[in-house]
Amino acid sequence: MPDIILVKSQMGENIGAAARAMANFGITHLKLVAPRDGWPSESATANAVGAFDGIVSVEVFETVKDAVAPYHSVYATTARTRDMRKKVFTPTDAVSKIIQQQNTDQKTAILFGGERAGLDNDDIAMAQNIITFPTNPDFSSLNLAQSVLLLSFEYHRQNNKTDEPFVPTGKSEIATQEELNEFLNRLECELDKKRFFRNEDMRPTMLRNIRSMILRSDLTDQEVKTFQGILSALIGNKVS
């Protein structure tokens, strides 16, 4: 995972909020370069909401040069165009590159500047790459902790394999084809009795559409029983 380096942070509250964002998404090493109010910080600890309690570790450095020394690749976050020849990444592309690098045991870090002015040119000169957030060009300034949050989330999203969306079925099981066919056959029979299919030529198409709607829903066996009960109630039979 990448390390996060906050350069000349002015507010302990933002340091704490950044650490909280890191902990939320599994990034655990924070470096501080010359924080204005020093370290440790009561306001940072309060805003971290427990992130410093064994999750996010902190190191403090005097210079960016010292902080970035152990890394193979450093990314600097900035919204401003700089007169330097460096690769510019979006957060998504940067994280993709970082994951490739970590898979070859390269150490990576991401630099974030202070709240007032961001990173200066000397700080950015220490990085191989630039990350620019695709924000509204008329209002591109991001809060420090928000910036850390966005990149931490993107790292977690790409680096963790998550299950496809699913609907929990509770104690029920997905209905079998036999259960579905039993209901659909009964429904067709009752619709015939009520003369639902007034155009006989359209009957096959309408039946296919009804079947598609039911099958597309991935009904559970309990849900099929509920529909059977509804059908019984509508035709005046006792619910079994």
QUIJOTA-V31864 format. One record per residue. RES is the residue in three letters. OMEGA is omega in degrees with one decimal (NA if undefined). Layout:
{{RES/OMEGA} {RES/OMEGA}}
//
This chain:
{{MET/178.2} {PRO/169.6} {ASP/178.9} {ILE/179.0} {ILE/177.1} {LEU/-173.5} {VAL/175.0} {LYS/176.9} {SER/-175.6} {GLN/-173.8} {MET/176.3} {GLY/179.9} {GLU/179.8} {ASN/175.7} {ILE/179.6} {GLY/179.7} {ALA/177.1} {ALA/178.4} {ALA/177.6} {ARG/178.0} {ALA/177.9} {MET/-178.6} {ALA/178.2} {ASN/-171.1} {PHE/166.4} {GLY/174.1} {ILE/-162.9} {THR/-176.2} {HIS/-178.8} {LEU/174.3} {LYS/177.9} {LEU/176.5} {VAL/175.6} {ALA/177.3} {PRO/-173.2} {ARG/-175.7} {ASP/176.6} {GLY/-179.5} {TRP/5.3} {PRO/-175.7} {SER/179.1} {GLU/-179.0} {SER/176.7} {ALA/-179.9} {THR/-179.7} {ALA/-177.3} {ASN/177.7} {ALA/177.1} {VAL/175.9} {GLY/-178.0} {ALA/179.8} {PHE/-178.7} {ASP/175.6} {GLY/178.7} {ILE/-178.9} {VAL/175.9} {SER/-175.0} {VAL/169.7} {GLU/-179.1} {VAL/-178.7} {PHE/178.2} {GLU/-175.4} {THR/175.0} {VAL/-180.0} {LYS/179.1} {ASP/-176.3} {ALA/-174.8} {VAL/-173.2} {ALA/-174.5} {PRO/-170.9} {TYR/174.7} {HIS/-177.5} {SER/-178.3} {VAL/178.8} {TYR/179.0} {ALA/178.6} {THR/178.5} {THR/177.8} {ALA/-174.5} {ARG/174.8} {THR/-178.9} {ARG/178.4} {ASP/178.2} {MET/-179.3} {ARG/179.7} {LYS/175.2} {LYS/180.0} {VAL/-177.6} {PHE/162.4} {THR/176.8} {PRO/-179.1} {THR/-179.0} {ASP/179.0} {ALA/-179.6} {VAL/176.2} {SER/177.9} {LYS/179.6} {ILE/179.7} {ILE/174.9} {GLN/-178.3} {GLN/-178.6} {GLN/176.4} {ASN/173.9} {THR/175.8} {ASP/173.4} {GLN/177.2} {LYS/-178.3} {THR/177.4} {ALA/178.2} {ILE/-179.3} {LEU/173.5} {PHE/-178.3} {GLY/180.0} {GLY/-173.7} {GLU/-173.1} {ARG/-170.9} {ALA/-177.9} {GLY/179.4} {LEU/174.2} {ASP/-174.4} {ASN/178.8} {ASP/176.7} {ASP/-177.5} {ILE/177.9} {ALA/179.6} {MET/-176.3} {ALA/175.1} {GLN/-171.1} {ASN/178.2} {ILE/172.1} {ILE/177.3} {THR/179.5} {PHE/-179.9} {PRO/-177.6} {THR/173.7} {ASN/-176.9} {PRO/178.6} {ASP/178.5} {PHE/-169.8} {SER/-176.4} {SER/177.7} {LEU/170.9} {ASN/-177.0} {LEU/-177.8} {ALA/177.1} {GLN/179.2} {SER/178.3} {VAL/179.4} {LEU/-177.3} {LEU/-179.4} {LEU/177.6} {SER/177.9} {PHE/-178.6} {GLU/177.1} {TYR/-179.4} {HIS/-178.7} {ARG/-176.6} {GLN/-172.2} {ASN/-178.0} {ASN/178.3} {LYS/-179.5} {THR/179.1} {ASP/173.3} {GLU/177.7} {PRO/179.3} {PHE/177.5} {VAL/179.1} {PRO/-177.4} {THR/-179.5} {GLY/-178.6} {LYS/-179.3} {SER/173.9} {GLU/174.0} {ILE/-176.5} {ALA/175.9} {THR/175.6} {GLN/179.1} {GLU/179.7} {GLU/179.1} {LEU/-179.5} {ASN/177.9} {GLU/178.9} {PHE/-176.9} {LEU/178.2} {ASN/178.7} {ARG/178.6} {LEU/179.3} {GLU/-179.9} {CYS/-178.6} {GLU/176.9} {LEU/176.3} {ASP/-179.5} {LYS/-178.4} {LYS/177.6} {ARG/178.9} {PHE/-176.4} {PHE/-176.0} {ARG/176.7} {ASN/-174.8} {GLU/179.5} {ASP/-178.6} {MET/-174.8} {ARG/-179.8} {PRO/179.9} {THR/179.9} {MET/178.0} {LEU/176.8} {ARG/179.9} {ASN/177.7} {ILE/179.2} {ARG/-179.9} {SER/179.4} {MET/-178.6} {ILE/-177.6} {LEU/-178.7} {ARG/-174.1} {SER/-178.8} {ASP/-177.6} {LEU/173.2} {THR/178.4} {ASP/178.1} {GLN/178.3} {GLU/176.7} {VAL/177.1} {LYS/177.8} {THR/177.8} {PHE/176.1} {GLN/178.2} {GLY/177.8} {ILE/-179.8} {LEU/178.0} {SER/-179.5} {ALA/-178.4} {LEU/-179.1} {ILE/173.5} {GLY/175.4} {ASN/175.0} {LYS/178.8} {VAL/-178.4} {SER/NA}}
//
